């Protein structure tokens, strides 16, 4: 996540150097999420069948290669232009940028596979806490990455890409030499004697329709859709509504980031020791609802800093608890695949929510966007009561076609 944070804020400026239009830049940013939508479920399924460690190696290697292409894009663009069309240097360079993000995105199963690894090495009592800790680590990386990337970009926009590639390479080495396989010999023997889940999109679609895990996946998708709508337009909201400059907005976003680390790294563990998951889910949903309503009515920074507490705190708590619930709702040899589907749903929200949120904010303001998002969460609360809170079903067995 540090490597991801290094390059993501700078990607639009990087592409602008080669005369990319705002539309093309938007497609470039979305290309990673679109590729992840296709790749993450397959990476998760492969990790169920072949182990977490080899798939993590493949995934991080893909990230390393993607960052190298990103850093060398200007040079590759000149080489390709010299071979095919000397007047199309910018076109070839932008094409290389797209290739780097799509390649990285398609192999970007490392987060869902890392979550599956945590699920392998924790019991059901400690799983939410373990996933919360890894979420806090991601939060720290995303705080550190943009700050360091901004400093490195003074020497050129390709420098953060090479720094991210170095981090990915170090990560690759550490996985190869230090990280043991999380699937035990007993688990491997069991999986070898079972009919393994098919690694097909048809099988994944069938899995989503299952009565227990399907509602959990849909609930998480709706929550992240509403929250991503808020997060994706927050910088624009801070500039237009709160009248903050770039530096002040950066401080507020850092405040949100550190709060996410506190919630996921400390708060999740404390909550799961005291309360049942269903109670945490419904309470967090109401907090998220109140936070979105508060956001729609906020007109100054002090109030916004208070509104962030239930809004973001509820969203991150739900994200972690629902991820944990998904791993408990399926058989052990399906965990990676289901978390891959969950990651794919995140990619979908990252494609849909920014466009919708930007349109709503630009045409109607934060009030209407906040109320639409709050209404979505209110419907989600009713759905959660209907399909999750009032239902107590055992772990679903997978059938031969899964």
Secondary structure, 3 states (H helix, E strand, C coil): CHHHHHHHCCHHHHHHCCCCCHHHHHHHHHHHHHHHHHHHHHHHHHHHHHCHHHHHHHHHHHHHHHHHHHHCHHHHHHHHHHHCCHHHHHHHHHHHHHHHHHHHHHCCCHHHHHHHHHHHHCCCCCHHHHHHHHHHHHHHHHHHHHHHHHHHHHHCHHHHHHHHHHHHHHHHHHHHHCCCCCCCHHHHHHHHCCCCCCCCHHHHHHHHCCCCHHHHHHHHHHHHHHHHHHHHCHHHHHHHCCCCCHHHHHHHHHHHHHHHHHHHHHHHHHHHHHCCHHHHHHHHHHHHHHHHHHHHHCCCHHHHHHHHHHHHHHHHHHHHHHHHHHHHCCCHHHHHHHHHHHHHHHHHHHHHHHHHHHHHHHHHCHHHHHHHHHHHHHHHHHHHHHHHHCCCCCCCCCCCCC
